[in-house]
Amino acid sequence: MRKLASQPFPYVGVDLGQRQDYTAITVIDAYPVRRVLRRGGGKRIQTTLLYQVRRIDRYREVPFPDIVERIVDITMSRGEATGKDVNLCVDVVGMGMPVRDYILKSFKDRNDAADGKGVGLIPGWIYTTSGGNVTEANGQVNTPRKLLVSSTDLAMQDGRVEVARMRQRDDLYSEMRTLTLKQNAQTGHETYEHYRESDKDDIITSVMLCVFAAEHYRLPGVEHYYRVTDEEREQAEAARAFDSYETEPAAYTAITHSPVPPRVESGGAS
């Protein structure tokens, strides 16, 4: 893969929990990349996004106002580092939409105090459902949880999700392994849930929020802006162009989703 921009599109994913539950905040850099795909003896160039998970924070039994301050701190820090607007993707299930106003007010107050050196925010308020369609209303995106999972799973299987060396990486791997597809035998209805009630999914959810938002709302623009030229197509046919990826190979490790096998419930609606 070859990076097409020196600075990434910064994303911050937030899975908000009740005070007794975990809240996860994940920072992901989405880099436009170009690579050569070889299938059936042919070659073609693809423009896509590479996701690098660079930071994971997890909190429990922390007052909500303090959580909001940490969200704002992390978001502004990443915006200042990249010089770009930050995509903030928040799961509002359980906490409700009032959390939106609280976060936006805190962010505005910090920007107002920055004397013109504030950070731009691209907020995404995401409500996961068990339905089958994506709908948008009043600034909120309602999406099936299985679409969050499938979007991230495809990116992982494609080798486009990498995680920095950090203590929470093992927690992320553990949550990925216990996220499983559950199918109701009577209705055929499918949901992605924990394999056991005690399993956690706050970190993987914060990752999935970012990848879902980038794949469905950012990637089409990236594909349009970084159009493949005729010269690049010729390079792809003539050589192994863009086949190596040499940026920070030791710092980030590609991950592949390996969930627990699907299970089937015998009855009742899920």
Contacts in CASP RR format, 6 or more apart in sequence:
PFRMAT RR
TARGET T0000
AUTHOR 0000-0000-0000
METHOD contacts of the structure
MODEL  1
MRKLASQPFPYVGVDLGQRQDYTAITVIDAYPVRRVLRRGGGKRIQTTLL
YQVRRIDRYREVPFPDIVERIVDITMSRGEATGKDVNLCVDVVGMGMPVR
DYILKSFKDRNDAADGKGVGLIPGWIYTTSGGNVTEANGQVNTPRKLLVS
STDLAMQDGRVEVARMRQRDDLYSEMRTLTLKQNAQTGHETYEHYRESDK
DDIITSVMLCVFAAEHYRLPGVEHYYRVTDEEREQAEAARAFDSYETEPA
AYTAITHSPVPPRVESGGAS
1 33 0 8 1.000
1 34 0 8 1.000
1 35 0 8 1.000
1 50 0 8 1.000
1 242 0 8 1.000
1 245 0 8 1.000
2 33 0 8 1.000
2 34 0 8 1.000
2 35 0 8 1.000
2 242 0 8 1.000
2 245 0 8 1.000
3 31 0 8 1.000
3 32 0 8 1.000
3 33 0 8 1.000
3 50 0 8 1.000
3 247 0 8 1.000
4 31 0 8 1.000
4 32 0 8 1.000
4 33 0 8 1.000
4 34 0 8 1.000
4 47 0 8 1.000
4 226 0 8 1.000
5 31 0 8 1.000
5 32 0 8 1.000
7 82 0 8 1.000
7 83 0 8 1.000
7 84 0 8 1.000
8 29 0 8 1.000
8 30 0 8 1.000
8 31 0 8 1.000
8 52 0 8 1.000
8 82 0 8 1.000
8 84 0 8 1.000
9 29 0 8 1.000
9 30 0 8 1.000
9 31 0 8 1.000
9 32 0 8 1.000
9 49 0 8 1.000
9 84 0 8 1.000
9 87 0 8 1.000
9 214 0 8 1.000
9 218 0 8 1.000
10 27 0 8 1.000
10 28 0 8 1.000
10 29 0 8 1.000
10 30 0 8 1.000
10 78 0 8 1.000
10 79 0 8 1.000
10 81 0 8 1.000
10 82 0 8 1.000
10 84 0 8 1.000
10 86 0 8 1.000
10 87 0 8 1.000
11 27 0 8 1.000
11 28 0 8 1.000
11 29 0 8 1.000
11 30 0 8 1.000
11 86 0 8 1.000
11 87 0 8 1.000
11 88 0 8 1.000
11 89 0 8 1.000
11 210 0 8 1.000
11 213 0 8 1.000
11 214 0 8 1.000
12 25 0 8 1.000
12 26 0 8 1.000
12 27 0 8 1.000
12 28 0 8 1.000
12 71 0 8 1.000
12 74 0 8 1.000
12 75 0 8 1.000
12 78 0 8 1.000
12 86 0 8 1.000
12 87 0 8 1.000
12 88 0 8 1.000
12 89 0 8 1.000
12 210 0 8 1.000
13 24 0 8 1.000
13 25 0 8 1.000
13 26 0 8 1.000
13 27 0 8 1.000
13 28 0 8 1.000
13 88 0 8 1.000
13 89 0 8 1.000
13 90 0 8 1.000
13 206 0 8 1.000
13 207 0 8 1.000
13 209 0 8 1.000
13 210 0 8 1.000
14 23 0 8 1.000
14 24 0 8 1.000
14 25 0 8 1.000
14 26 0 8 1.000
14 71 0 8 1.000
14 88 0 8 1.000
14 89 0 8 1.000
14 90 0 8 1.000
14 91 0 8 1.000
14 206 0 8 1.000
14 209 0 8 1.000
15 23 0 8 1.000
15 24 0 8 1.000
15 91 0 8 1.000
15 201 0 8 1.000
15 202 0 8 1.000
15 203 0 8 1.000
15 205 0 8 1.000
15 206 0 8 1.000
15 209 0 8 1.000
16 23 0 8 1.000
16 67 0 8 1.000
16 90 0 8 1.000
16 91 0 8 1.000
16 92 0 8 1.000
16 94 0 8 1.000
16 95 0 8 1.000
16 99 0 8 1.000
17 23 0 8 1.000
17 94 0 8 1.000
17 95 0 8 1.000
17 202 0 8 1.000
18 94 0 8 1.000
18 95 0 8 1.000
19 61 0 8 1.000
19 62 0 8 1.000
19 63 0 8 1.000
19 64 0 8 1.000
20 60 0 8 1.000
20 61 0 8 1.000
21 60 0 8 1.000
21 202 0 8 1.000
22 58 0 8 1.000
22 59 0 8 1.000
22 60 0 8 1.000
22 200 0 8 1.000
22 202 0 8 1.000
23 58 0 8 1.000
23 59 0 8 1.000
23 60 0 8 1.000
23 62 0 8 1.000
23 67 0 8 1.000
23 202 0 8 1.000
24 56 0 8 1.000
24 57 0 8 1.000
24 58 0 8 1.000
24 59 0 8 1.000
24 202 0 8 1.000
24 203 0 8 1.000
24 205 0 8 1.000
24 206 0 8 1.000
25 56 0 8 1.000
25 57 0 8 1.000
25 58 0 8 1.000
25 59 0 8 1.000
25 70 0 8 1.000
25 71 0 8 1.000
25 74 0 8 1.000
25 206 0 8 1.000
26 53 0 8 1.000
26 55 0 8 1.000
26 56 0 8 1.000
26 57 0 8 1.000
26 203 0 8 1.000
26 206 0 8 1.000
26 207 0 8 1.000
26 210 0 8 1.000
27 53 0 8 1.000
27 54 0 8 1.000
27 55 0 8 1.000
27 56 0 8 1.000
27 74 0 8 1.000
27 78 0 8 1.000
28 51 0 8 1.000
28 52 0 8 1.000
28 53 0 8 1.000
28 54 0 8 1.000
28 207 0 8 1.000
28 210 0 8 1.000
28 211 0 8 1.000
29 51 0 8 1.000
29 52 0 8 1.000
29 54 0 8 1.000
29 82 0 8 1.000
30 49 0 8 1.000
30 50 0 8 1.000
30 51 0 8 1.000
30 210 0 8 1.000
30 214 0 8 1.000
30 218 0 8 1.000
31 49 0 8 1.000
31 50 0 8 1.000
31 51 0 8 1.000
31 52 0 8 1.000
32 47 0 8 1.000
32 48 0 8 1.000
32 49 0 8 1.000
32 222 0 8 1.000
32 225 0 8 1.000
32 226 0 8 1.000
33 47 0 8 1.000
33 48 0 8 1.000
33 49 0 8 1.000
33 50 0 8 1.000
33 160 0 8 1.000
33 245 0 8 1.000
34 45 0 8 1.000
34 46 0 8 1.000
34 47 0 8 1.000
34 48 0 8 1.000
34 226 0 8 1.000
34 228 0 8 1.000
34 232 0 8 1.000
34 242 0 8 1.000
35 45 0 8 1.000
35 46 0 8 1.000
35 48 0 8 1.000
35 242 0 8 1.000
35 243 0 8 1.000
36 43 0 8 1.000
36 44 0 8 1.000
36 45 0 8 1.000
36 46 0 8 1.000
36 236 0 8 1.000
36 240 0 8 1.000
36 241 0 8 1.000
36 242 0 8 1.000
36 243 0 8 1.000
37 43 0 8 1.000
37 44 0 8 1.000
37 45 0 8 1.000
37 46 0 8 1.000
43 236 0 8 1.000
43 237 0 8 1.000
44 233 0 8 1.000
44 236 0 8 1.000
45 228 0 8 1.000
45 232 0 8 1.000
45 233 0 8 1.000
45 236 0 8 1.000
45 241 0 8 1.000
45 242 0 8 1.000
47 222 0 8 1.000
47 223 0 8 1.000
47 226 0 8 1.000
47 227 0 8 1.000
47 228 0 8 1.000
48 158 0 8 1.000
48 160 0 8 1.000
48 219 0 8 1.000
48 222 0 8 1.000
48 223 0 8 1.000
49 155 0 8 1.000
49 160 0 8 1.000
49 214 0 8 1.000
49 215 0 8 1.000
49 218 0 8 1.000
49 219 0 8 1.000
49 222 0 8 1.000
50 160 0 8 1.000
50 162 0 8 1.000
51 155 0 8 1.000
51 160 0 8 1.000
51 161 0 8 1.000
51 162 0 8 1.000
51 210 0 8 1.000
51 211 0 8 1.000
51 214 0 8 1.000
52 162 0 8 1.000
52 163 0 8 1.000
52 164 0 8 1.000
52 252 0 8 1.000
53 161 0 8 1.000
53 162 0 8 1.000
53 163 0 8 1.000
53 164 0 8 1.000
53 172 0 8 1.000
53 207 0 8 1.000
54 164 0 8 1.000
55 74 0 8 1.000
55 164 0 8 1.000
55 166 0 8 1.000
56 166 0 8 1.000
56 168 0 8 1.000
56 169 0 8 1.000
56 171 0 8 1.000
56 172 0 8 1.000
56 203 0 8 1.000
56 206 0 8 1.000
57 70 0 8 1.000
57 74 0 8 1.000
58 168 0 8 1.000
58 171 0 8 1.000
58 202 0 8 1.000
58 203 0 8 1.000
59 67 0 8 1.000
59 70 0 8 1.000
62 70 0 8 1.000
64 102 0 8 1.000
68 102 0 8 1.000
68 103 0 8 1.000
68 106 0 8 1.000
69 106 0 8 1.000
71 88 0 8 1.000
71 103 0 8 1.000
71 106 0 8 1.000
72 103 0 8 1.000
72 106 0 8 1.000
72 107 0 8 1.000
72 110 0 8 1.000
75 86 0 8 1.000
75 88 0 8 1.000
75 107 0 8 1.000
75 119 0 8 1.000
75 121 0 8 1.000
76 86 0 8 1.000
76 107 0 8 1.000
76 110 0 8 1.000
76 118 0 8 1.000
76 119 0 8 1.000
78 86 0 8 1.000
79 85 0 8 1.000
79 86 0 8 1.000
79 119 0 8 1.000
79 120 0 8 1.000
80 118 0 8 1.000
80 119 0 8 1.000
83 119 0 8 1.000
85 119 0 8 1.000
85 120 0 8 1.000
85 121 0 8 1.000
85 122 0 8 1.000
86 119 0 8 1.000
86 120 0 8 1.000
86 121 0 8 1.000
86 122 0 8 1.000
87 122 0 8 1.000
87 124 0 8 1.000
87 210 0 8 1.000
87 213 0 8 1.000
87 214 0 8 1.000
87 218 0 8 1.000
88 103 0 8 1.000
88 121 0 8 1.000
88 122 0 8 1.000
88 123 0 8 1.000
88 124 0 8 1.000
89 124 0 8 1.000
89 126 0 8 1.000
89 209 0 8 1.000
89 210 0 8 1.000
89 212 0 8 1.000
89 213 0 8 1.000
90 99 0 8 1.000
90 100 0 8 1.000
90 103 0 8 1.000
90 123 0 8 1.000
90 124 0 8 1.000
90 125 0 8 1.000
90 126 0 8 1.000
90 209 0 8 1.000
91 126 0 8 1.000
91 127 0 8 1.000
91 128 0 8 1.000
91 205 0 8 1.000
91 206 0 8 1.000
91 209 0 8 1.000
92 99 0 8 1.000
92 100 0 8 1.000
92 125 0 8 1.000
92 126 0 8 1.000
92 127 0 8 1.000
92 140 0 8 1.000
93 127 0 8 1.000
93 128 0 8 1.000
97 125 0 8 1.000
97 138 0 8 1.000
97 140 0 8 1.000
100 123 0 8 1.000
100 125 0 8 1.000
103 123 0 8 1.000
104 121 0 8 1.000
104 123 0 8 1.000
107 121 0 8 1.000
110 118 0 8 1.000
111 118 0 8 1.000
111 119 0 8 1.000
111 120 0 8 1.000
124 139 0 8 1.000
124 141 0 8 1.000
124 213 0 8 1.000
125 139 0 8 1.000
125 140 0 8 1.000
125 141 0 8 1.000
126 140 0 8 1.000
126 141 0 8 1.000
126 143 0 8 1.000
126 209 0 8 1.000
126 212 0 8 1.000
126 213 0 8 1.000
127 140 0 8 1.000
127 141 0 8 1.000
127 142 0 8 1.000
127 143 0 8 1.000
128 142 0 8 1.000
128 143 0 8 1.000
128 144 0 8 1.000
128 145 0 8 1.000
128 148 0 8 1.000
129 142 0 8 1.000
129 143 0 8 1.000
129 144 0 8 1.000
129 145 0 8 1.000
130 144 0 8 1.000
130 145 0 8 1.000
130 189 0 8 1.000
130 191 0 8 1.000
130 270 0 8 1.000
131 144 0 8 1.000
132 144 0 8 1.000
132 146 0 8 1.000
132 147 0 8 1.000
133 144 0 8 1.000
134 141 0 8 1.000
134 142 0 8 1.000
134 143 0 8 1.000
134 144 0 8 1.000
134 147 0 8 1.000
134 216 0 8 1.000
135 141 0 8 1.000
135 142 0 8 1.000
136 142 0 8 1.000
143 212 0 8 1.000
145 191 0 8 1.000
145 192 0 8 1.000
146 181 0 8 1.000
146 190 0 8 1.000
146 191 0 8 1.000
146 192 0 8 1.000
147 212 0 8 1.000
148 192 0 8 1.000
148 205 0 8 1.000
148 208 0 8 1.000
148 209 0 8 1.000
148 211 0 8 1.000
148 212 0 8 1.000
149 179 0 8 1.000
149 192 0 8 1.000
149 208 0 8 1.000
151 208 0 8 1.000
151 211 0 8 1.000
151 212 0 8 1.000
151 215 0 8 1.000
151 216 0 8 1.000
152 161 0 8 1.000
152 204 0 8 1.000
152 207 0 8 1.000
152 208 0 8 1.000
152 211 0 8 1.000
152 212 0 8 1.000
152 257 0 8 1.000
153 257 0 8 1.000
155 161 0 8 1.000
155 211 0 8 1.000
155 215 0 8 1.000
156 255 0 8 1.000
156 256 0 8 1.000
156 257 0 8 1.000
157 256 0 8 1.000
157 257 0 8 1.000
159 254 0 8 1.000
159 256 0 8 1.000
160 254 0 8 1.000
161 207 0 8 1.000
161 211 0 8 1.000
161 254 0 8 1.000
161 255 0 8 1.000
162 252 0 8 1.000
162 253 0 8 1.000
162 254 0 8 1.000
162 255 0 8 1.000
163 169 0 8 1.000
163 172 0 8 1.000
163 252 0 8 1.000
163 253 0 8 1.000
163 255 0 8 1.000
164 251 0 8 1.000
164 252 0 8 1.000
165 251 0 8 1.000
165 252 0 8 1.000
165 253 0 8 1.000
168 203 0 8 1.000
169 253 0 8 1.000
171 200 0 8 1.000
171 203 0 8 1.000
172 203 0 8 1.000
172 204 0 8 1.000
172 207 0 8 1.000
172 255 0 8 1.000
173 255 0 8 1.000
175 199 0 8 1.000
175 200 0 8 1.000
175 201 0 8 1.000
175 202 0 8 1.000
175 203 0 8 1.000
175 204 0 8 1.000
176 204 0 8 1.000
176 255 0 8 1.000
176 257 0 8 1.000
176 258 0 8 1.000
176 259 0 8 1.000
177 258 0 8 1.000
177 259 0 8 1.000
177 260 0 8 1.000
178 194 0 8 1.000
178 195 0 8 1.000
178 196 0 8 1.000
178 199 0 8 1.000
178 201 0 8 1.000
178 259 0 8 1.000
178 260 0 8 1.000
179 192 0 8 1.000
179 193 0 8 1.000
179 194 0 8 1.000
179 195 0 8 1.000
179 201 0 8 1.000
179 204 0 8 1.000
179 259 0 8 1.000
179 260 0 8 1.000
180 192 0 8 1.000
180 193 0 8 1.000
180 194 0 8 1.000
180 195 0 8 1.000
180 259 0 8 1.000
180 260 0 8 1.000
180 261 0 8 1.000
180 262 0 8 1.000
180 263 0 8 1.000
181 190 0 8 1.000
181 191 0 8 1.000
181 192 0 8 1.000
181 259 0 8 1.000
181 262 0 8 1.000
181 263 0 8 1.000
182 190 0 8 1.000
182 191 0 8 1.000
182 192 0 8 1.000
182 193 0 8 1.000
182 262 0 8 1.000
182 263 0 8 1.000
182 264 0 8 1.000
182 265 0 8 1.000
182 270 0 8 1.000
183 189 0 8 1.000
183 190 0 8 1.000
183 262 0 8 1.000
183 263 0 8 1.000
183 264 0 8 1.000
183 265 0 8 1.000
184 190 0 8 1.000
184 264 0 8 1.000
184 265 0 8 1.000
184 267 0 8 1.000
184 268 0 8 1.000
184 269 0 8 1.000
184 270 0 8 1.000
185 264 0 8 1.000
185 265 0 8 1.000
185 266 0 8 1.000
185 267 0 8 1.000
186 266 0 8 1.000
186 267 0 8 1.000
186 268 0 8 1.000
187 267 0 8 1.000
187 268 0 8 1.000
187 269 0 8 1.000
187 270 0 8 1.000
189 269 0 8 1.000
189 270 0 8 1.000
191 270 0 8 1.000
194 200 0 8 1.000
194 201 0 8 1.000
195 260 0 8 1.000
195 263 0 8 1.000
232 241 0 8 1.000
235 241 0 8 1.000
236 242 0 8 1.000
END
